[in-house]
Amino acid sequence: MSSPIYRVIKLPGAVKKFRRFKDIATILARHGFADVATRTGVGSAFRVARKIVSLGYWKGKESITTGARLRSICEELGATFIKFGQVLANRPDMFPPEVIKELAKLQDDVPPFPFAVLVEIVACELGRPVTEVFASIDEVPLAAASIAQVHRARLLSGEEVVIKVRRPGLEKSVREDLAVLRDIATYIEENFEELEHIRPCALVEEFARTFAMEMDLRAEARNIDRFARNFADEPNVRLPKVYHEFCNSSLLTMEYLSGRKVTQVEDWSSFPREPEEIANLGTKLLLKSVFEHRFYHADPHPGNFLVADDGTVCLLDFGMVGFVSESRMEEMLSFMVGLVSYDAQILVAAILEAGLAPATLNRREFQRDVEQMLNQFANLSLEDMDLEVLFRSSIETIYKHRISLPADLLGVARAISTMEGIARQIYPQYNPLKSVQPYLVSLFVKRALDPAHQAEQMVDGLMDFVGLLHHLPRDVSDVVKRLKEGELLLRIHDQSAVEVARIEARSRNRLVGALLSLTGLAATFYLHAAPGVSDWVPWTSFSVSFLIAIWVFRGLRKSGGM
């Protein structure tokens, strides 16, 4: 398999791609990863340059940890790789804790672009001079990140606002970097079987999707509106108003909310709320977002939570959000209940039912490891429990058995861990399990007893059964045809030839019996609905099908199959 660096010469933009590969290879070598550059196919064309750089720059820096070097590489490679590194920091199932810890330090703070450029971009996006919309715009930005820059401003109508402006040329550079990342991921997936469970191509595509959403400031405006609707009945939470008439994909105008970062408040006596109340409120908001709204803030760092003078919590920066499907929410709820209740059976069942375990999983060994992991925490008091440590231990156990956790589940775990860290900063005695455990268990029980929810599940099951009946005649015909042609084989090991033939014959008989029973059941439904058919006909069909099913089940029980 040829390296991507040789394949790109046939593609549009080959020269720029070639230069970017060279930059990556050089930076990898400079930080002591010359072998990685070679193995991933990135540096195959730059061996001489790599040797020169590694001899000159890398010498004497062997004491720097692998994680610190990876962080430096991402920072040197720019916005796309900084964001990609932050995504990888959320994947403790892929990397050791030391690397995760360093990647989590990646800062999105970059030098601001000139104010004159910002004014020009705003005017272009509005289609008119900025003076026709804004009475003033502060020249010094409130924040400057790799995607956008934020400035305080005031509308002509007098409202205090914040404008978020996307960096010029960002889309082009991101598009080029993503093309390079896709080539590298493809090469790794094709040549490194030991990394198959990481699924590099899927990881890059997921990153590309979320990054594109974060770059589109119209999506952030919609996110704010959705959160505002979800928490409209929550008087202690405030979100900024969006001025949609002054928004597009590169410009976001929203209300300016004043307050202090929750982690920077030193004297809580001036606030009408205690820090414990704020900590509980933050946890409650996140849990409701995930398990009731299925739409949550995926980047709940301290800078995105302000406390107003009246004690209201102000939420900011909705570029990174998480979506949870109904089925995934059910799986996560079971997973979380098993985790916080120290119930290994619920935890293992949730993972198996979600289809996350590989075919080679030793279930007994996995359950034993889960039980041992939970036993480490079962004897601790709630006051001594660290939810982040519990999450990390569970993920390490899952990683040991090569279970690939989906990005949405890991995103929720990261958000909960981050919220716990913020809560402990403002209230060191905070005990997250006092809030998490009762909420999750009550929600679990509520959904289990909710007639509407159970009705939905019954409808889903009925639709699956209807689908089975629809495909059953064709499937039966296919199996019978394969039986006639001798193409349906049952493999049984460690048995004598006579015993194998006898068991195989019994198995075939049971298979045919099961198919006949299902066919009879399908015929029962059809005959019952057909006009002009006497009532005894479908009942006879059902009775025969039922008797055949009993015969099959008895045979399975005798053979140890049930």
Protein Blocks (a to p, Z undefined) as FASTA:
>chain_A
ZZfklmmmmpghklmmmmmmmmmmmmmmmnopammmmmnommmmmmmmmmmmmmmmmgop
lmpcfklmmmmmmmmnommlmmmmmmmmmmmklbcfklmmmmmmpccbdcdddfklmmmm
mmmmnopafklmbmbdcfbdfbdcfkbccdddddfkopacddddddehklmmmmmmmmmm
mmmmmmmmmmmmklmmnommlmmmmmmmmmmmmmmmklmmmmmmmmmmmmmmmmkbccdd
ddfklgcfkbccddddedddfklcfblmlpcbdfklmmmmmmmmmmmmmmmnopacfblc
fklpccdfkopacdehjkbccdddfklmmmmmmmmmmmmnopaklmmmmmmmnopacfkl
cfklmmmmmmmmmmmmmmpcfklpcfklmmmmmmmmmmmnopacdfklmmmmmmmmmmmm
mmmmmmmkbcfklmmmmmmmmmmmmmmmmmklmmmmmmmmmmmmmmmmmmmmmmmmmmmm
mmmnopaccddehiafklmmmmmmmmmmmmmmmmmmmmmmmmmmmmmmpghiafklmmmm
mmmmmmmmmmmmmmmmmnopZZ
